[in-house]
Amino acid sequence: MSASTRRILAGAATGALLLGLTTACGSSDSSSSNGTVTLRYAIWDAVQKPALQKSIAAFEKQHPNIKVKIELNAWAQYWSKLQTQIAGRTAPDVFWDHVAYFPQFAQQGVLTDLTPYIKADKLDTSVYDSKLLSGWQQNGKQYGLPKDWDTIAQVYNKTMLKTAGLTQEQLSGLSWNTTDGGTFVKALQKLTIDKNGKHPNETGFDSEHVKQYGLALSSPNGQTDWWNAATQNGCKLQDKAWGKWTINQPSCVQAIQFVRDLRLKYHVAVPASVTNTPNGAALPAVMARKQAAVVWDGSWDLNAYQSSMKGNFGVAELPAGPVGKGTVYNGLSNALYAGSSHPKEAWQLVKWLGSEESQKIIVATGSVWPGIPTLNKDFVTVWQKQGVDVSAFSKEAGDTTIGYPLTTSSATYNVKVQDAFNQVWLGQQSAQKAADSVNEESNAAVK
Amino acid sequence: MIVNIPAATRPPAADRGHPSAEPPTPTDGERHRRRSRIRTAVEAYVLLAPSLIGFVLFLLVPIVGVVVISLFDWNLMGSPHFVGLANYREMAGDSEVWRAVRNTVYYVVLNIPAQTVLALLLTLAMNRRMRGGKVLRVLFVLPWMAMPVALGIVWNWAFDPQNGVVNQFLSLFGVDGPAWLSSTAWAMPVLASVNIWQYTGYTMLFLLAGLQAIPESLYEAADLDGAGPVTRFFRITLPLLRPSMFFVLVTNTIGSFQMFDTVYVMTQGGPGGSTDTMNFHIYQQAFQLFRTGYASALAMLLFALILLVTAVQVVYFRKRTVYDFS
């Protein structure tokens, strides 16, 4: 296929498919006559935007000839938009990258290999957590610098926990099993109250009119809900990195069934009709409405809880499952678009966002755990000052963790799992059936 | 839209105020007429040019593009691979596609009859002089002027199972409303009702215009013949509304087949794929799974489907008599 044919196809496709579906995303020429360059920087998390703006203000001060425009698109639209922008050659100069989509981008050549820049600037990459740094490598090339890391933990309402006579230590020390739910379900029963003040383990409990639930779970892909339970049950999600999905194995299905039981059998978790993605209430909103006492959520949402609960929240470890403790460990990077017309300036931004100086600014806002591990303690201190002990996240990072699945089939998995598992949580499909269908369809898309 | 001005309605060339101090000789006149005919054509094309360019650039080129892309395997980023009719073969055996077709037809069936009957009833109610009639008319059309995405978000709140106004209203009567958008049985009717609510006023506008074009004398004659209101409606109003009805049905049906925004905002095709309509499925294949070729093939299927249904409507309406009172 010749380049010109491809260009015609690209033009026609973006015209045809974008016209009715997405709003026009005009690409403006980013350099002006006085020599200032405007870089576009795409992110998907509104909660992190204020922190980034602080870092970027410092960057702009150091580089008076560079302006940075943040383009915020929610996770649900982020990848659709980015990929169409790449097709139309109008992608942002720098953008947040995720391991779910990184492999395909690297293969397609839309990311800039940073190795020559790193060498030229003699950048010391040993400051980063090696697990995070190597996550952005492919065939000896470096496609991003670690921006942050995250794990999942239990965020709880302090008042509710106290009222139920529970402590943070107790919440961190719970365990679950598939026969009677274990101490985890018992604690959640204490935290679940119907309109008459009864708990789910008492006779006369009205499961249709629950005033306060023990737990709320929500995730478009499993990262903040059943992947954690799966890890705690010895489930691996994949046979190996880049391999086949194995989510229909017994250890995985049992975990999925347990998460389903929390809602439908034990009645201790907020019904799926309220929390199912993409249109359900977000977890910080559920907590703000006092609908649940505990949620499983990622460290990136801390500032959302801070703004809605004003310090009345704490962080405890996830429970242990039949096999032990476990959570999902992941992180993001900043990628440099290969089609950027200002690669030198864009590299300055990537370098800055990966620098200790910038990550210090981010850490000071309590936004996300840094990609540079020596700053972890600063993050703990920042939250201690707000009265919140966030060490559960880092404690879990040191325990058994599972990385975000590495696969070329993320897009298919993400589309299939959302609808199928929403049905499981609603009780309209069995855990086994949903796991089988998602597993089969995702494996068919593995390249 | 391109409007073809019929020759008969064009002002005759001689009437166009050319400086004619001395009456032209016959041969001069002929030359004159030919020249002004050319000039008229040029003027027409100049006036048509903007919409013609728009039509070619934003409609014809993309349509041809979709036809071509449907023969390729392409993820928007890498090189497209020519695959011939493979996308169409895959489509034939893809149960999700046929579910999407069924869902779309179900949506159209829920939407169009209810919307048309409601609009007709509204039209009859509004077609009289009454206090506040104009205000009401504006109110009915307002939903159509609002942004569908914003409306979808508002309706999402309204249908929230626990905090939504719909279920709170039902609870006043002791009814426990369902979790509307989480129910495979209710989700599609909810989407249809949102669209009915949105477009009924708009449909009413066209029917009202049609109704007011019916000569009063016919009703007077019917009165003399002793026809009751039911007879008058079925013998005069309904037959004479046929041109408006034709327009409204054809455009609304096409619009319903192409419904996207409400699904996108309210359900994303869920729960359990029960609201996965054709257009949403095309979007998902193209922009979430990045299968542009396959999505284009699906777009061709939707196009064929709409063409077929529209053709049936045209044939149905054409064989009926058209009344002309002009």
Interface residues (C-beta under 8 A of the other chain):
Chain A: M1 R6 L9 A10 G11 A12 A13 G15 A16 L17 L19 G20 L21 T22 W79 S80 Q83 T84 I86 A87 Q104 F105 Q108 V110 E208 P271 A272 S273 V274 N276 P278 N279 R289 A411 T412 N414 V415 Q418 D419 N422 Q423 L426 Q428 Q429 A445
Chain B: F58 V61 P62 I63 V64 G65 V66 V68 I69 F72 W74 N75 L76 M77 G78 S79 P80 H81 F82 N156 D160 P161 Q162 N163 D176 A179 L181 S182 T184 Q258 F260 V265 M266 T267 Q268 G269 G270 P271 G272 G273 Y283 Q284 A286 F287 Q288 L289 F290 T292 A295 S296 A299
